[in-house]
């Protein structure tokens, strides 16, 4: 029996694998950033070891997959009371240059209608751009930092009226399996009036 047909088949298979690997495109950095941010997180471990931090659950899920761009629905709540989230947002992720990314923040005009809708993200197909509003100046600009992404809001660019504040800041580092987020509010004299004081919340993906 000739070995030539078997050899030809093996060669064809190897060439097929090589072509497949060559044509397969790696995920872009923007897609990697979205995949790192997408998921369910909580700060339970941090809260258990440091009483200055609450056990908070954070849900971030891609929405509007049929529309241009990269969008996430974001919902935060005390873990023991997830039926009443204290923050609901829509984030828009964009790449500004080879190493810089922007996460723009939108409020939702009818928040109550979307509580826990992260469980079925396709529901957001009914939400239009008219139903959200940009929080100008509150975008987080992130830089690629090795395998991670790190950044912050601008200096005094994000207005806030919470607990006597006049502006808020956010410092964020996005890892493959966790996000460290430090939100703080300051008054006109730059005195901190809300938010963690020792460092950011550590949200671990579960």
C-alpha positions in Angstrom: 0.0 0.0 0.0 1.4 3.5 -1.0 1.9 6.0 1.8 1.7 8.9 -0.6 -2.1 9.5 -0.2 -1.8 9.5 3.6 1.2 11.9 3.4 -0.8 14.2 1.1 -3.8 14.2 3.5 -1.5 15.0 6.4 0.2 17.8 4.5 -3.2 19.2 3.6 -4.4 19.1 7.2 -1.3 20.9 8.4 -1.6 23.5 5.8 -5.3 24.0 6.7 -4.3 24.6 10.4 -1.6 27.0 9.4 -4.0 29.0 7.2 -6.7 29.0 9.9 -4.2 30.3 12.5 -2.9 33.0 10.1 -6.4 34.3 9.3 -7.8 34.2 12.8 -7.7 37.8 14.1 -6.9 38.5 17.7 -9.3 40.6 19.8 -8.6 44.3 19.6 -7.5 46.2 22.7 -10.9 47.8 22.8 -12.6 44.4 22.7 -10.2 43.2 25.5 -11.1 46.2 27.6 -14.8 45.5 27.2 -14.4 41.8 28.0 -12.4 42.7 31.2 -15.2 45.1 32.3 -18.1 42.8 31.4 -19.3 40.5 34.1 -20.5 40.3 37.7 -18.3 41.6 40.5 -18.4 42.2 44.2 -16.3 43.6 47.0 -17.2 40.9 49.5 -13.6 39.9 50.2 -12.5 43.5 50.8 -15.5 44.2 53.1 -14.8 41.0 55.1 -11.2 42.2 55.8 -11.8 45.9 56.2 -15.0 47.3 57.9 -14.4 50.7 56.1 -15.8 49.1 52.9 -19.2 47.8 52.1 -20.1 44.6 50.3 -21.2 46.0 47.0 -22.2 44.0 43.9 -21.4 45.4 40.5 -23.0 44.2 37.2 -21.7 45.3 33.9 -23.1 43.7 30.7 -22.8 44.5 27.0 -25.9 45.9 25.4 -26.9 47.0 21.9 -24.9 44.3 20.2 -26.7 45.0 16.9 -25.7 48.7 17.0 -22.4 50.4 16.3 -20.0 50.8 19.2 -19.2 49.1 22.5 -21.8 49.7 25.2 -22.3 48.4 28.7 -25.2 48.6 31.1 -23.9 49.2 34.7 -25.7 48.6 37.9 -24.4 48.9 41.5 -26.1 47.9 44.7 -25.4 46.9 48.3 -25.2 43.1 48.0 -27.9 42.5 50.6 -30.3 44.8 48.7 -29.8 44.3 45.0 -33.5 45.0 44.3 -32.7 48.7 45.0 -29.5 49.7 43.1 -28.0 53.1 44.0 -26.4 53.5 40.6 -27.5 52.7 37.1 -25.5 53.9 34.1 -24.7 53.2 30.5 -21.0 53.2 29.5 -19.8 53.8 26.0 -16.2 52.5 25.3 -14.2 54.1 22.5 -10.5 53.9 21.4 -8.9 57.3 21.1 -5.4 56.2 19.9 -3.2 53.1 20.0 -3.0 53.2 23.8 -5.8 55.5 25.0 -9.5 54.6 25.6 -12.5 56.6 26.8 -15.4 55.3 28.9 -18.2 57.9 28.6 -20.9 57.8 31.2 -24.6 58.2 30.6 -27.5 58.4 33.0 -30.8 56.6 32.3 -33.8 58.9 32.3 -36.2 56.1 33.4 -33.9 54.1 35.8 -36.6 52.2 37.6 -37.7 50.5 34.4 -34.3 48.9 34.0 -33.6 47.6 37.5 -32.0 44.1 37.2 -32.3 44.2 33.4 -28.7 43.1 33.3 -30.1 39.6 33.6 -31.6 39.9 30.1 -29.5 42.5 28.2 -31.5 42.1 25.0 -34.2 44.1 26.8 -32.1 47.2 26.2 -32.8 46.9 22.5 -35.9 48.9 23.4 -33.9 51.7 25.0 -33.0 54.5 22.5 -30.3 57.1 22.7 -33.1 59.6 23.6 -33.5 57.6 26.8 -30.0 58.3 28.1 -28.1 61.5 28.9 -24.3 62.1 28.7 -22.7 63.1 32.0 -20.3 65.6 30.4 -16.9 65.8 32.0 -17.4 62.5 33.9 -15.7 60.2 31.3 -12.8 58.1 32.4 -9.8 58.1 30.1 -7.8 54.9 30.4 -4.3 54.0 29.2 -3.1 50.5 28.3 -0.8 49.4 31.1 0.8 46.1 30.1 -2.1 43.7 30.2 -4.3 46.1 32.2 -5.9 49.5 31.7 -5.7 52.4 34.1 -7.0 55.9 34.2 -9.2 58.6 35.8 -11.6 61.4 35.2 -10.2 64.9 34.6 -9.4 67.3 37.4 -12.6 69.0 38.6 -14.4 68.2 35.4 -17.2 65.9 36.7 -19.9 67.9 38.6 -21.5 66.4 41.7 -24.0 67.8 44.3 -24.0 64.7 46.5 -23.5 65.5 50.2 -22.2 69.0 49.6 -19.7 68.1 46.9 -19.2 70.3 43.8 -17.2 67.8 41.8 -16.3 64.0 41.8 -13.3 62.0 40.6 -12.9 58.4 39.6 -9.7 56.5 39.5 -10.0 53.1 37.8 -7.7 50.1 37.0 -9.2 47.3 35.0 -7.7 43.9 35.3 -8.8 40.6 33.5 -10.6 39.4 36.7 -11.1 42.4 38.9 -11.6 46.2 38.8 -10.3 48.7 41.4 -12.5 51.8 41.4 -12.0 54.8 43.7 -14.8 57.3 43.5 -14.6 60.5 45.7 -16.5 63.7 46.1 -15.0 67.1 46.9 -16.2 70.5 47.8 -15.0 73.8 46.5 -12.0 73.8 48.9 -11.0 70.3 47.6 -12.1 68.8 50.9 -13.3 65.2 50.5 -17.0 64.9 51.5 -17.9 61.4 50.3 -16.2 58.2 49.1 -13.6 55.9 50.4 -10.5 57.6 51.9 -7.9 54.9 52.1 -8.2 53.5 48.5 -10.5 52.2 45.9 -13.0 49.4 46.1 -11.7 46.1 44.8 -14.4 44.4 42.8 -13.6 40.8 42.0 -15.3 39.0 39.1 -17.3 35.9 40.1 
